[in-house]
Amino acid sequence: MASDLDYQIAQTQKDLQLRKLAVKVRSQSVISTTHDKLASPTALCVAAGAGFFIGEMANRPKKQTKSSGGKKSATDRVIKVLRLIAGVQSASTFAKHL
């Protein structure tokens, strides 16, 4: 009885070691694949394009409105937010097709 129990314990320990090794190998594989995909020319071009787009949006010259005396109306703010959301959605859709 004791030898059977010892055998089961030893077998379980071996199984645990094999699982740990499999997890280590799989994690290294995932890291390598992720690194390769993020360093691909397509991903780098998307990142550069997104950076350029955000930079251009941040450095846009301010429009001067004649009627409001320089104050932005709530409608102007809403339109700006909607344009930003549309741009993000377009970038996201583009990235899904890579």
Kinemage of the C-alpha trace (Angstrom):
@kinemage 1
@onewidth
@group {chain A} dominant
@subgroup {mainchain}
@vectorlist {calphas} color= white
{ca met a 1} P 0.000 0.000 0.000
{ca ala a 2} L 2.765 2.439 0.954
{ca ser a 3} L 4.747 1.741 -2.203
{ca asp a 4} L 1.653 2.376 -4.330
{ca leu a 5} L 1.104 5.705 -2.585
{ca asp a 6} L 4.792 6.607 -2.965
{ca tyr a 7} L 4.575 5.798 -6.671
{ca gln a 8} L 1.508 8.046 -7.076
{ca ile a 9} L 3.249 10.885 -5.257
{ca ala a 10} L 6.358 10.526 -7.415
{ca gln a 11} L 4.242 10.396 -10.586
{ca thr a 12} L 2.321 13.508 -9.535
{ca gln a 13} L 5.585 15.336 -8.845
{ca lys a 14} L 6.883 14.400 -12.292
{ca asp a 15} L 3.626 15.563 -13.876
{ca leu a 16} L 3.887 18.861 -12.015
{ca gln a 17} L 7.465 19.377 -13.188
{ca leu a 18} L 6.436 18.644 -16.774
{ca arg a 19} L 3.571 21.129 -16.555
{ca lys a 20} L 5.873 23.808 -15.168
{ca leu a 21} L 8.291 23.184 -18.005
{ca ala a 22} L 5.459 23.324 -20.563
{ca val a 23} L 4.230 26.625 -19.125
{ca lys a 24} L 7.746 28.063 -19.272
{ca val a 25} L 8.204 26.978 -22.894
{ca arg a 26} L 4.775 28.320 -23.876
{ca ser a 27} L 5.377 31.663 -22.172
{ca gln a 28} L 8.687 32.053 -24.005
{ca ser a 29} L 6.897 31.259 -27.262
{ca val a 30} L 4.196 33.842 -26.583
{ca ile a 31} L 6.786 36.478 -25.684
{ca ser a 32} L 8.752 35.774 -28.834
{ca thr a 33} L 5.657 35.885 -31.055
{ca thr a 34} L 4.431 39.101 -29.451
{ca his a 35} L 7.833 40.713 -29.874
{ca asp a 36} L 7.980 39.681 -33.528
{ca lys a 37} L 4.491 41.025 -34.245
{ca leu a 38} L 5.068 44.324 -32.462
{ca ala a 39} L 8.388 44.817 -34.233
{ca ser a 40} L 6.918 44.048 -37.662
{ca pro a 41} L 7.063 46.812 -40.273
{ca thr a 42} L 3.263 47.024 -40.365
{ca ala a 43} L 2.958 47.591 -36.623
{ca leu a 44} L 5.733 50.166 -36.687
{ca cys a 45} L 4.061 52.021 -39.573
{ca val a 46} L 0.742 52.059 -37.706
{ca ala a 47} L 2.466 53.378 -34.577
{ca ala a 48} L 4.266 56.062 -36.577
{ca gly a 49} L 1.040 57.033 -38.339
{ca ala a 50} L -0.874 57.217 -35.078
{ca gly a 51} L 1.875 59.366 -33.554
{ca phe a 52} L 1.860 61.670 -36.554
{ca phe a 53} L -1.945 61.946 -36.450
{ca ile a 54} L -1.979 62.785 -32.755
{ca gly a 55} L 0.829 65.303 -33.242
{ca glu a 56} L -1.024 66.999 -36.067
{ca met a 57} L -4.233 67.140 -34.039
{ca ala a 58} L -2.375 68.691 -31.108
{ca asn a 59} L -0.582 71.312 -33.225
{ca arg a 60} L -3.528 72.464 -35.311
{ca pro a 61} L -3.814 76.221 -35.677
{ca lys a 62} L -6.706 77.682 -33.769
{ca lys a 63} L -9.698 78.744 -35.825
{ca gln a 64} L -10.976 82.189 -35.046
{ca thr a 65} L -14.691 82.650 -35.104
{ca lys a 66} L -16.023 86.052 -35.985
{ca ser a 67} L -19.373 85.879 -34.244
{ca ser a 68} L -18.428 84.354 -30.895
{ca gly a 69} L -15.608 86.749 -30.074
{ca gly a 70} L -13.025 83.979 -29.612
{ca lys a 71} L -15.122 81.788 -27.332
{ca lys a 72} L -15.871 78.249 -28.405
{ca ser a 73} L -19.444 77.177 -28.340
{ca ala a 74} L -20.615 73.844 -26.988
{ca thr a 75} L -21.371 72.743 -30.549
{ca asp a 76} L -17.755 73.318 -31.595
{ca arg a 77} L -16.534 71.199 -28.681
{ca val a 78} L -18.955 68.395 -29.509
{ca ile a 79} L -17.878 68.404 -33.158
{ca lys a 80} L -14.210 68.254 -32.136
{ca val a 81} L -14.859 65.287 -29.827
{ca leu a 82} L -16.875 63.479 -32.501
{ca arg a 83} L -14.086 63.982 -35.043
{ca leu a 84} L -11.576 62.611 -32.569
{ca ile a 85} L -13.759 59.553 -31.880
{ca ala a 86} L -14.204 58.957 -35.619
{ca gly a 87} L -10.443 59.119 -36.115
{ca val a 88} L -9.815 56.624 -33.317
{ca gln a 89} L -12.451 54.277 -34.716
{ca ser a 90} L -10.878 54.490 -38.169
{ca ala a 91} L -7.447 53.714 -36.750
{ca ser a 92} L -8.865 50.809 -34.758
{ca thr a 93} L -10.613 49.367 -37.817
{ca phe a 94} L -7.446 49.712 -39.834
{ca ala a 95} L -5.404 47.978 -37.126
{ca lys a 96} L -7.829 45.018 -37.015
{ca his a 97} L -7.178 44.309 -40.684
{ca leu a 98} L -3.400 44.063 -40.268
